[in-house]
Amino acid sequence: MKIQCECGHMIHDGTDGLGHKGHLIPDRRWDELADAIDAAIETGETPRHREAAAMRMRVLLNEMSRTVWQCDACGMLYMDNGHRQLRAFRPAGDEDVLGILSGR
């Protein structure tokens, strides 16, 4: 996937572990996710049960989260709105926000 930023920079998303990509989970879904994690841990009696629980977690994470990309040039954030459309968010003022999704 490629996103053309308003500044002209191209944002690439062709692999995993990218420093300019993140996943956002809305607060309204946070407790639901925590409860599902608890249930998955508590029901993992056999390898088959643990594998099924892990797959449920992956499905739930994909359903709950929204993907976010940051332009490495200007810091603009682009978020998938859950309907396959991007929404853009511009940094306030001259604040340095580059790398905000890097996890470091």
DSSP file (Angstrom, degrees, kcal/mol; ACC not computed):
  #  RESIDUE AA STRUCTURE BP1 BP2  ACC     N-H-->O    O-->H-N    N-H-->O    O-->H-N    TCO  KAPPA ALPHA  PHI   PSI    X-CA   Y-CA   Z-CA
    1    1 A M              0   0    0      0, 0.0    12,-2.6     0, 0.0     2,-0.4   0.000 360.0 360.0 360.0 143.3    0.0    0.0    0.0
    2    2 A K  E     -A   12   0A   0     10,-0.2     2,-0.5    12,-0.0    10,-0.2  -0.995 360.0-162.9-131.3 138.5    1.2    3.5   -0.7
    3    3 A I  E     -A   11   0A   0      8,-2.5     8,-3.3    -2,-0.4     2,-0.8  -0.986  14.3-142.5-121.9 125.6   -0.2    6.8    0.6
    4    4 A Q  E     -A   10   0A   0     -2,-0.5     6,-0.2     6,-0.2     5,-0.1  -0.793  23.4-143.3 -86.8 111.8    0.5   10.1   -1.0
    5    5 A C    >   -     0   0    0      4,-2.9     3,-1.8    -2,-0.8    73,-0.0  -0.344  20.8-114.6 -72.0 155.6    0.9   12.7    1.8
    6    6 A E  T 3  S+     0   0    0      1,-0.3    -1,-0.1     2,-0.1    -2,-0.0   0.779 117.6  59.5 -58.9 -27.3   -0.3   16.2    1.3
    7    7 A C  T 3  S-     0   0    0      2,-0.1    -1,-0.3     1,-0.0     3,-0.1   0.575 122.2-106.1 -79.9  -8.3    3.3   17.3    1.5
    8    8 A G  S <  S+     0   0    0     -3,-1.8    -2,-0.1     1,-0.4     2,-0.1   0.173  78.4 130.1 104.9 -17.1    4.2   15.2   -1.5
    9    9 A H        -     0   0    0     -5,-0.1    -4,-2.9     1,-0.1     2,-0.5  -0.422  55.9-128.6 -71.0 145.2    6.1   12.4    0.4
   10   10 A M  E     -A    4   0A   0     -6,-0.2     2,-0.6    -2,-0.1    -6,-0.2  -0.853  14.1-151.4 -97.6 126.6    5.1    8.8   -0.4
   11   11 A I  E     -A    3   0A   0     -8,-3.3    -8,-2.5    -2,-0.5     2,-0.4  -0.876  14.7-155.7 -98.0 121.3    4.3    6.7    2.7
   12   12 A H  E     +A    2   0A   0     -2,-0.6     2,-0.2   -10,-0.2   -10,-0.2  -0.798  19.4 178.2-102.5 139.2    5.0    3.0    2.0
   13   13 A D        +     0   0    0    -12,-2.6     3,-0.0    -2,-0.4    -2,-0.0  -0.705  34.2 127.7-136.2  81.7    3.4    0.1    3.8
   14   14 A G        +     0   0    0     -2,-0.2     2,-0.3     2,-0.1    -1,-0.1   0.339  67.8  22.1-120.7   6.2    4.7   -3.1    2.2
   15   15 A T  S    S-     0   0    0     -3,-0.1     3,-0.3     0, 0.0     2,-0.2  -0.893  80.4 -89.2-156.3-178.4    6.0   -5.1    5.2
   16   16 A D  S    S+     0   0    0     -2,-0.3    -2,-0.1     1,-0.2    -3,-0.0  -0.578  94.1  41.4 -98.2 165.2    5.6   -5.6    9.0
   17   17 A G  S    S+     0   0    0      1,-0.2     2,-0.3    -2,-0.2    -1,-0.2   0.792  72.1 167.5  73.3  30.0    7.4   -3.8   11.8
   18   18 A L    >   -     0   0    0     -3,-0.3     3,-1.0     1,-0.1    -1,-0.2  -0.571  36.1-144.6 -80.9 138.7    7.4   -0.4   10.3
   19   19 A G  T 3  S+     0   0    0     -2,-0.3    82,-0.3     1,-0.2    -1,-0.1   0.598  99.6  51.8 -75.9 -11.8    8.3    2.6   12.4
   20   20 A H  T 3  S+     0   0    0     82,-0.1    50,-2.8    80,-0.1     2,-0.4   0.166  99.5  76.8-109.9  17.0    5.8    4.9   10.8
   21   21 A K  E <   +B   69   0B   0     -3,-1.0     2,-0.3    48,-0.2    48,-0.2  -0.974  52.6 162.1-129.3 141.8    2.8    2.6   11.2
   22   22 A G  E     -B   68   0B   0     46,-3.1    46,-2.7    -2,-0.4     2,-0.4  -0.890  31.0-123.5-146.5 177.9    0.7    1.8   14.2
   23   23 A H  E     -B   67   0B   0     -2,-0.3     2,-0.4    44,-0.2    44,-0.2  -0.997  19.9-156.5-132.0 129.5   -2.6    0.4   15.4
   24   24 A L  E     -B   66   0B   0     42,-3.1    42,-2.4    -2,-0.4    -2,-0.0  -0.892   1.5-161.4-110.3 132.4   -5.1    2.3   17.4
   25   25 A I        -     0   0    0     -2,-0.4    40,-0.2    40,-0.2     5,-0.1  -0.962  25.6-123.6-112.6 119.6   -7.7    0.7   19.7
   26   26 A P    >>  -     0   0    0      0, 0.0     3,-2.0     0, 0.0     4,-0.6  -0.296  17.7-122.9 -60.9 143.8  -10.6    2.9   20.6
   27   27 A D  H >> S+     0   0    0      1,-0.3     3,-1.0     2,-0.2     4,-0.6   0.820 109.7  65.6 -57.3 -33.6  -11.2    3.3   24.4
   28   28 A R  H 34 S+     0   0    0      1,-0.2    -1,-0.3     2,-0.1     4,-0.2   0.703 108.2  40.4 -64.0 -18.2  -14.8    2.1   24.0
   29   29 A R  H <> S+     0   0    0     -3,-2.0     4,-2.1     2,-0.1    -1,-0.2   0.487  91.3  90.9-105.2  -6.5  -13.4   -1.3   22.9
   30   30 A W  H <X S+     0   0    0     -3,-1.0     4,-2.5    -4,-0.6     5,-0.2   0.912  87.6  45.3 -61.2 -48.6  -10.5   -1.5   25.4
   31   31 A D  H  X S+     0   0    0     -4,-0.6     4,-2.7     1,-0.2    -1,-0.2   0.886 111.2  54.5 -64.2 -38.1  -12.3   -3.4   28.2
   32   32 A E  H  > S+     0   0    0     -4,-0.2     4,-2.0     2,-0.2    -1,-0.2   0.905 110.1  47.2 -59.9 -41.9  -13.9   -5.8   25.7
   33   33 A L  H  X S+     0   0    0     -4,-2.1     4,-2.3     2,-0.2    -2,-0.2   0.929 111.4  50.0 -65.8 -45.6  -10.4   -6.6   24.5
   34   34 A A  H  X S+     0   0    0     -4,-2.5     4,-2.4     1,-0.2    -2,-0.2   0.907 111.1  49.6 -60.5 -42.4   -9.0   -7.1   28.0
   35   35 A D  H  X S+     0   0    0     -4,-2.7     4,-2.5     1,-0.2    -1,-0.2   0.892 110.3  50.7 -63.2 -39.9  -11.9   -9.4   28.9
   36   36 A A  H  X S+     0   0    0     -4,-2.0     4,-2.2     2,-0.2    -2,-0.2   0.874 109.8  50.2 -66.7 -37.1  -11.3  -11.4   25.7
   37   37 A I  H  X S+     0   0    0     -4,-2.3     4,-2.3     2,-0.2    -2,-0.2   0.935 110.7  49.4 -65.1 -46.0   -7.6  -11.7   26.6
   38   38 A D  H  X S+     0   0    0     -4,-2.4     4,-2.4     1,-0.2    -2,-0.2   0.930 111.9  48.5 -57.0 -46.6   -8.5  -12.9   30.1
   39   39 A A  H  X S+     0   0    0     -4,-2.5     4,-1.5     1,-0.2    -1,-0.2   0.887 110.2  51.7 -62.8 -39.4  -10.9  -15.5   28.7
   40   40 A A  H  < S+     0   0    0     -4,-2.2     4,-0.3     1,-0.2    -1,-0.2   0.902 111.6  46.6 -64.8 -40.9   -8.3  -16.7   26.2
   41   41 A I  H >< S+     0   0    0     -4,-2.3     3,-0.9     1,-0.2    -2,-0.2   0.910 112.9  49.4 -66.8 -42.1   -5.7  -17.2   28.9
   42   42 A E  H 3< S+     0   0    0     -4,-2.4    -1,-0.2     1,-0.2    -2,-0.2   0.727 111.7  48.0 -72.4 -22.4   -8.2  -19.0   31.2
   43   43 A T  T 3< S+     0   0    0     -4,-1.5     2,-1.7    -5,-0.2     3,-0.4   0.328  77.7 107.6-101.5   8.4   -9.4  -21.4   28.6
   44   44 A G    <   +     0   0    0     -3,-0.9    -1,-0.1    -4,-0.3     6,-0.1  -0.388  31.0 136.8 -86.5  61.9   -6.1  -22.6   27.3
   45   45 A E        +     0   0    0     -2,-1.7    -1,-0.2     2,-0.0    -2,-0.0   0.840  68.8  26.9 -77.0 -34.2   -6.0  -26.1   28.7
   46   46 A T  S  > S-     0   0    0     -3,-0.4     4,-2.7     1,-0.1     5,-0.2  -0.825  86.9-106.5-124.3 163.1   -4.7  -27.9   25.7
   47   47 A P  H  > S+     0   0    0      0, 0.0     4,-2.4     0, 0.0     5,-0.2   0.885 122.0  52.9 -55.8 -37.5   -2.6  -26.9   22.7
   48   48 A R  H  > S+     0   0    0      2,-0.2     4,-2.2     1,-0.2     5,-0.2   0.914 110.0  46.9 -64.9 -42.6   -5.7  -26.9   20.5
   49   49 A H  H  > S+     0   0    0      2,-0.2     4,-2.5     1,-0.2    -1,-0.2   0.906 112.6  50.2 -64.6 -41.5   -7.6  -24.6   22.9
   50   50 A R  H  X S+     0   0    0     -4,-2.7     4,-2.4     2,-0.2    -2,-0.2   0.901 110.7  49.3 -64.8 -40.5   -4.6  -22.3   23.1
   51   51 A E  H  X S+     0   0    0     -4,-2.4     4,-2.2    -5,-0.2    -1,-0.2   0.918 111.7  48.4 -64.7 -42.8   -4.3  -22.1   19.4
   52   52 A A  H  X S+     0   0    0     -4,-2.2     4,-2.1     1,-0.2    -2,-0.2   0.902 112.3  49.4 -63.2 -40.8   -8.0  -21.4   19.0
   53   53 A A  H  X S+     0   0    0     -4,-2.5     4,-2.1     2,-0.2    -2,-0.2   0.901 109.6  51.4 -65.4 -40.9   -7.8  -18.7   21.6
   54   54 A A  H  X S+     0   0    0     -4,-2.4     4,-2.0     1,-0.2    -2,-0.2   0.903 109.8  49.4 -63.2 -40.8   -4.8  -17.1   19.9
   55   55 A M  H  X S+     0   0    0     -4,-2.2     4,-2.3     1,-0.2    -1,-0.2   0.889 108.5  53.4 -66.1 -38.2   -6.6  -17.0   16.6
   56   56 A R  H  X S+     0   0    0     -4,-2.1     4,-2.7     1,-0.2    -1,-0.2   0.897 108.0  51.5 -61.0 -39.7   -9.6  -15.4   18.3
   57   57 A M  H  X S+     0   0    0     -4,-2.1     4,-2.9     2,-0.2    -2,-0.2   0.917 109.0  49.6 -64.4 -43.1   -7.3  -12.7   19.7
   58   58 A R  H  X S+     0   0    0     -4,-2.0     4,-2.2     2,-0.2    -2,-0.2   0.914 112.9  46.9 -62.1 -43.2   -5.9  -12.0   16.2
   59   59 A V  H  X S+     0   0    0     -4,-2.3     4,-2.3     2,-0.2    -2,-0.2   0.934 113.8  48.2 -63.2 -45.8   -9.4  -11.7   14.7
   60   60 A L  H  X S+     0   0    0     -4,-2.7     4,-2.5     1,-0.2     5,-0.2   0.909 110.5  50.8 -63.0 -43.3  -10.5   -9.4   17.6
   61   61 A L  H  X S+     0   0    0     -4,-2.9     4,-2.3     1,-0.2    -1,-0.2   0.911 111.6  48.2 -61.0 -42.2   -7.4   -7.2   17.3
   62   62 A N  H  < S+     0   0    0     -4,-2.2    -1,-0.2    -5,-0.2    -2,-0.2   0.882 114.0  46.7 -65.8 -37.6   -8.0   -6.8   13.6
   63   63 A E  H  < S+     0   0    0     -4,-2.3    -2,-0.2    -5,-0.2    -1,-0.2   0.876 118.7  40.1 -70.4 -37.3  -11.7   -6.0   14.1
   64   64 A M  H  < S+     0   0    0     -4,-2.5    -2,-0.2    -5,-0.2    -3,-0.2   0.811 102.2  77.2 -83.9 -32.2  -11.1   -3.5   16.9
   65   65 A S     <  -     0   0    0     -4,-2.3     2,-0.4    -5,-0.2   -40,-0.2  -0.413  59.9-150.5 -89.7 157.1   -8.0   -1.6   15.7
   66   66 A R  E     -B   24   0B   0    -42,-2.4   -42,-3.1    -2,-0.1     2,-0.3  -0.970  24.3-121.0-119.4 138.2   -7.6    1.1   13.1
   67   67 A T  E     -B   23   0B   0     -2,-0.4    13,-2.6   -44,-0.2     2,-0.4  -0.589  26.8-167.4 -83.2 140.6   -4.4    1.4   11.2
   68   68 A V  E     -BC  22  79B   0    -46,-2.7   -46,-3.1    -2,-0.3     2,-0.4  -0.987   3.7-170.0-128.8 136.4   -2.4    4.7   11.5
   69   69 A W  E     -BC  21  78B   0      9,-2.8     9,-2.9    -2,-0.4     2,-0.4  -0.955   8.3-151.5-124.0 145.6    0.5    5.8    9.3
   70   70 A Q  E     - C   0  77B   0    -50,-2.8     2,-0.4    -2,-0.4     7,-0.2  -0.960  19.3-122.7-119.1 136.5    2.8    8.8    9.8
   71   71 A C     >  -     0   0    0      5,-2.6     4,-1.6    -2,-0.4   -60,-0.1  -0.619  14.3-150.2 -72.2 126.3    4.5   10.8    7.1
   72   72 A D  T  4 S+     0   0    0     -2,-0.4    -1,-0.1     1,-0.2    26,-0.1   0.652  92.8  50.5 -71.9 -15.1    8.3   10.7    7.8
   73   73 A A  T  4 S+     0   0    0      3,-0.1    -1,-0.2     1,-0.0    25,-0.1   0.899 129.5   7.4 -90.2 -46.2    8.7   14.1    6.1
   74   74 A C  T  4 S-     0   0    0      2,-0.1    -2,-0.2    23,-0.1    23,-0.1   0.548  91.4-117.2-118.9 -10.2    6.0   16.3    7.8
   75   75 A G     <  +     0   0    0     -4,-1.6    -3,-0.1     1,-0.3    25,-0.1   0.433  55.6 156.4  88.3  -1.3    4.5   14.2   10.6
   76   76 A M        -     0   0    0     -6,-0.1    -5,-2.6    14,-0.1     2,-0.4  -0.317  33.8-140.0 -58.3 138.3    1.0   14.1    9.2
   77   77 A L  E     -CD  70  89B   0     12,-2.9    12,-2.8    -7,-0.2     2,-0.4  -0.848  13.0-164.5-102.3 139.8   -1.0   11.2   10.5
   78   78 A Y  E     -CD  69  88B   0     -9,-2.9    -9,-2.8    -2,-0.4     2,-0.4  -0.994   9.6-170.5-122.2 126.6   -3.3    9.1    8.3
   79   79 A M  E     -CD  68  87B   0      8,-2.7     8,-2.3    -2,-0.4     2,-0.4  -0.954  25.5-125.6-122.3 135.7   -5.9    6.9    9.9
   80   80 A D  E     - D   0  86B   0    -13,-2.6     6,-0.2    -2,-0.4    -2,-0.0  -0.652  19.7-149.6 -71.6 126.7   -8.2    4.2    8.4
   81   81 A N        -     0   0    0      4,-2.9    -1,-0.1    -2,-0.4     5,-0.1   0.368  44.0-100.7 -84.9   7.3  -11.6    5.2    9.5
   82   82 A G  S    S+     0   0    0      3,-0.2    -1,-0.1   -15,-0.1     4,-0.1   0.377 114.7  77.1  91.0  -4.8  -12.9    1.6    9.6
   83   83 A H  S    S-     0   0    0      2,-0.3     3,-0.1     0, 0.0    -3,-0.0  -0.061 117.9 -94.1-125.8  29.7  -14.6    2.0    6.2
   84   84 A R  S    S+     0   0    0      1,-0.2     2,-0.4     0, 0.0    -4,-0.1   0.791  91.9 118.3  61.9  30.8  -11.6    1.8    4.0
   85   85 A Q        -     0   0    0     -6,-0.0    -4,-2.9     2,-0.0     2,-0.3  -0.966  59.4-130.3-124.7 144.9  -11.2    5.6    3.9
   86   86 A L  E     -D   80   0B   0     -2,-0.4     2,-0.4    -6,-0.2    -6,-0.2  -0.737  13.8-162.0 -95.0 141.8   -8.3    7.6    5.2
   87   87 A R  E     -D   79   0B   0     -8,-2.3    -8,-2.7    -2,-0.3     2,-0.3  -0.978  14.7-140.9-118.5 136.5   -8.6   10.6    7.5
   88   88 A A  E     -D   78   0B   0     -2,-0.4     2,-0.4   -10,-0.2   -10,-0.2  -0.773  13.3-169.2-102.8 142.4   -5.7   13.0    7.8
   89   89 A F  E     -D   77   0B   0    -12,-2.8   -12,-2.9    -2,-0.3    -2,-0.0  -0.986  11.0-151.0-132.5 121.1   -4.5   14.7   11.0
   90   90 A R        -     0   0    0     -2,-0.4   -14,-0.1   -14,-0.2   -15,-0.1  -0.716  25.0-108.4 -93.8 137.8   -2.0   17.5   10.9
   91   91 A P        -     0   0    0      0, 0.0     2,-0.4     0, 0.0    -1,-0.1  -0.313  38.6-107.4 -60.5 146.6    0.5   18.2   13.8
   92   92 A A  S >  S-     0   0    0      2,-0.1     3,-1.4     0, 0.0     0, 0.0  -0.633  71.1 -40.5 -78.2 128.8   -0.3   21.3   15.8
   93   93 A G  T 3  S-     0   0    0     -2,-0.4     0, 0.0     1,-0.2     0, 0.0  -0.152 110.4 -34.6  58.0-143.7    2.2   24.2   15.2
   94   94 A D  T 3  S+     0   0    0      2,-0.1    -1,-0.2     3,-0.0    -2,-0.1   0.157  88.4 145.6 -98.6  16.7    5.9   23.4   14.9
   95   95 A E    <   -     0   0    0     -3,-1.4     2,-0.9     1,-0.1     0, 0.0  -0.289  53.3-123.5 -59.7 135.9    5.8   20.5   17.4
   96   96 A D        +     0   0    0      1,-0.2    -1,-0.1     2,-0.0   -21,-0.1  -0.732  47.1 153.8 -83.9 106.9    8.2   17.7   16.5
   97   97 A V    >   +     0   0    0     -2,-0.9     3,-1.6   -23,-0.1    -1,-0.2   0.310  20.9 134.1-115.8   5.2    6.1   14.6   16.3
   98   98 A L  T 3  S+     0   0    0      1,-0.3   -26,-0.1     2,-0.1   -78,-0.0  -0.318  73.2  21.5 -59.6 136.5    8.1   12.5   13.9
   99   99 A G  T >  S+     0   0    0    -80,-0.0     3,-1.8     1,-0.0     5,-0.4   0.567  76.6 136.6  84.6   9.8    8.5    8.9   15.1
  100  100 A I  T <  S+     0   0    0     -3,-1.6     3,-0.3     1,-0.3    -2,-0.1   0.751  76.4  45.2 -63.1 -22.8    5.5    9.0   17.3
  101  101 A L  T 3  S+     0   0    0    -82,-0.3    -1,-0.3     1,-0.2   -80,-0.2   0.368  84.9  96.2 -98.5   3.7    4.4    5.6   16.1
  102  102 A S  S <  S-     0   0    0     -3,-1.8    -1,-0.2   -82,-0.1    -2,-0.1   0.699  85.1-131.8 -72.1 -18.5    7.9    4.0   16.3
  103  103 A G              0   0    0     -3,-0.3    -1,-0.1    -4,-0.3    -3,-0.1   0.664 360.0 360.0  78.1  15.3    7.3    2.5   19.8
  104  104 A R              0   0    0     -5,-0.4    -4,-0.1     0, 0.0    -3,-0.1   0.355 360.0 360.0-126.8 360.0   10.5    3.8   21.2
